[in-house]
Amino acid sequence: VYMRQGRVSVIYGTADGPGTKDDLWGQGLDGLAGLAESGDGFGATVEIGDFDGDGYEDLAVAAPTEALSGLPRVGIVSLIPGSASGLTASGDTLWYQDKANIAGVGQPNDRFGFALRAVDADGDGRDDLAMGAPQFTEPPASPSPNSGEVALIYGTAGGLSASGDELWSQATSGVTGNPQSGDRFGGAL
């Protein structure tokens, strides 16, 4: 029995309000990437944005307590593309630290995806996705537990792209403050 694995229900709107068309999304359901496991928390945070600029809203869904590589509560974010007929698992992607070309290293209890925010940070007409990991410990050499960080992944015509992604924390040059235990930078975006 899987407990607290999480699901997201989407009810599509009509000109008169909520309609009768709906979807139920979960890791491994209907072709969606990922594997549902107890405690993943899929759907704990959601955000919509047009990350590929095609005119259809895409859905970002976080599972901030997802375990990765045997490490607890590292966290992942699923991106479900929008289309003329609604959301589709075709072309969905998973985003997490330790993924090829993504800045940062996933650590136990980071809770990557705890907060999500779609924003056109570079002004190119496509939304970009900011993902908070408020329980990240910075820096490992002299730990400040739960100081937090935020990853920013840019939208392109092909959807989100690891190219040029950024990682922000209070240890980043130009960011006010210093990482301290319990800051939880990225806990809200």
C-alpha positions in Angstrom: 0.0 0.0 0.0 1.4 3.4 -1.0 0.6 6.2 1.3 1.1 9.9 0.7 2.4 9.3 -2.9 0.1 12.1 -4.2 -2.1 12.8 -7.2 -3.2 16.0 -9.0 -6.7 16.4 -10.4 -7.3 18.9 -13.1 -10.8 20.1 -14.0 -10.9 22.0 -17.3 -12.8 25.3 -17.5 -15.5 26.3 -20.0 -17.0 29.7 -20.8 -19.6 29.0 -18.0 -17.0 27.9 -15.4 -15.7 24.5 -14.4 -16.6 21.8 -17.0 -17.0 18.1 -16.9 -13.6 17.2 -18.5 -11.0 16.3 -15.9 -7.7 14.5 -15.6 -6.1 12.7 -12.7 -2.2 12.8 -12.8 0.2 10.8 -10.8 3.7 9.4 -11.3 3.5 6.4 -13.6 -0.2 7.0 -14.5 -1.2 7.3 -18.1 2.4 7.4 -19.3 3.6 10.1 -16.9 7.3 9.8 -16.0 8.3 8.7 -12.6 7.3 5.9 -10.1 4.8 6.5 -7.4 6.2 5.6 -4.0 5.0 6.1 -0.4 5.7 9.5 0.9 6.5 11.2 -2.5 4.1 14.1 -1.9 3.4 14.4 -5.6 1.2 17.5 -6.0 2.3 19.2 -2.8 3.0 22.3 -4.9 1.8 23.1 -8.4 2.3 25.9 -10.9 1.1 26.7 -14.4 3.0 28.5 -17.1 3.6 28.4 -20.8 7.2 27.2 -20.7 7.5 26.5 -24.5 5.6 29.6 -25.7 3.1 27.6 -27.7 0.0 29.3 -26.2 -1.0 26.4 -24.1 -0.5 26.3 -20.3 1.8 23.6 -19.0 1.6 22.2 -15.5 4.6 21.9 -13.1 4.0 19.5 -10.2 6.4 19.0 -7.3 7.0 15.9 -5.3 9.2 17.6 -2.6 9.5 14.5 -0.5 10.6 12.2 -3.3 13.6 10.0 -2.5 16.3 9.8 -5.1 19.3 7.4 -5.2 18.3 6.2 -1.8 18.4 9.7 -0.2 15.2 10.7 1.6 13.1 13.8 0.7 15.5 15.2 -2.1 12.5 16.2 -4.3 11.6 16.4 -8.0 9.4 18.4 -10.3 7.4 17.0 -13.1 6.5 19.1 -16.1 3.3 18.1 -18.0 2.9 19.9 -21.3 -0.3 21.6 -22.4 -1.8 21.0 -25.9 -4.9 21.9 -27.8 -6.7 19.0 -26.2 -5.4 19.7 -22.7 -2.5 18.3 -20.6 -0.6 15.4 -22.1 2.0 13.0 -20.8 3.6 13.1 -24.2 6.9 15.0 -23.8 6.6 15.3 -20.0 9.9 15.8 -18.2 11.4 15.3 -14.7 13.6 18.0 -13.1 15.8 17.5 -10.1 19.3 18.3 -8.9 21.8 15.7 -10.0 20.1 15.5 -13.4 22.6 16.0 -16.2 23.4 19.7 -16.7 21.3 20.9 -13.8 23.2 23.0 -11.2 23.4 21.8 -7.7 23.6 18.5 -5.9 20.5 16.8 -4.4 21.0 16.2 -0.6 18.8 14.4 1.9 15.9 16.6 3.1 16.4 19.4 0.4 12.7 19.3 -0.5 13.4 20.5 -4.0 10.2 21.9 -5.5 8.7 22.9 -2.1 7.9 26.2 -3.7 7.4 26.8 -7.5 7.0 30.0 -9.5 6.5 30.6 -13.2 8.0 33.9 -14.3 9.5 35.2 -17.6 12.8 36.1 -16.0 14.6 36.7 -19.3 11.8 38.5 -21.1 11.7 36.2 -24.1 7.9 35.6 -24.0 8.2 32.1 -22.5 7.8 31.3 -18.8 10.8 30.1 -16.8 10.5 27.9 -13.7 11.9 28.8 -10.3 12.0 25.9 -7.8 12.8 26.3 -4.1 14.7 23.8 -2.0 14.3 25.5 1.5 15.9 22.8 3.5 19.1 22.7 1.4 22.3 22.9 3.6 24.8 25.5 2.5 27.7 25.1 2.3 28.7 21.5 3.1 32.1 22.5 4.4 30.6 24.6 7.3 27.0 23.5 7.4 24.1 25.9 7.8 21.2 23.4 7.9 18.0 24.5 6.2 19.6 27.7 4.8 17.9 26.9 1.4 18.4 27.7 -2.3 16.4 28.4 -5.5 17.0 26.8 -9.0 15.9 28.7 -12.1 15.4 26.8 -15.4 14.6 28.7 -18.5 11.8 28.1 -21.0 12.6 27.6 -24.7 10.6 26.7 -27.8 11.3 23.1 -26.8 10.1 23.5 -23.2 12.3 23.9 -20.1 16.0 23.6 -20.8 19.0 22.9 -18.5 21.1 25.2 -20.7 22.0 28.3 -18.7 20.1 27.2 -15.6 21.0 29.1 -12.4 21.2 28.3 -8.7 20.7 31.0 -6.1 21.2 31.1 -2.4 22.3 33.7 0.2 25.9 32.5 -0.6 25.5 33.7 -4.3 27.4 36.9 -5.1 25.0 39.9 -5.1 22.3 38.2 -3.0 21.7 40.0 0.3 22.5 38.1 3.5 24.5 35.1 4.4 23.3 31.5 4.7 22.4 30.7 8.2 20.7 27.7 9.8 17.0 27.8 9.5 16.8 30.6 6.9 14.8 28.4 4.5 15.7 30.6 1.5 13.3 29.5 -1.3 10.5 28.4 1.0 8.2 30.8 -0.8 8.6 32.3 -4.3 
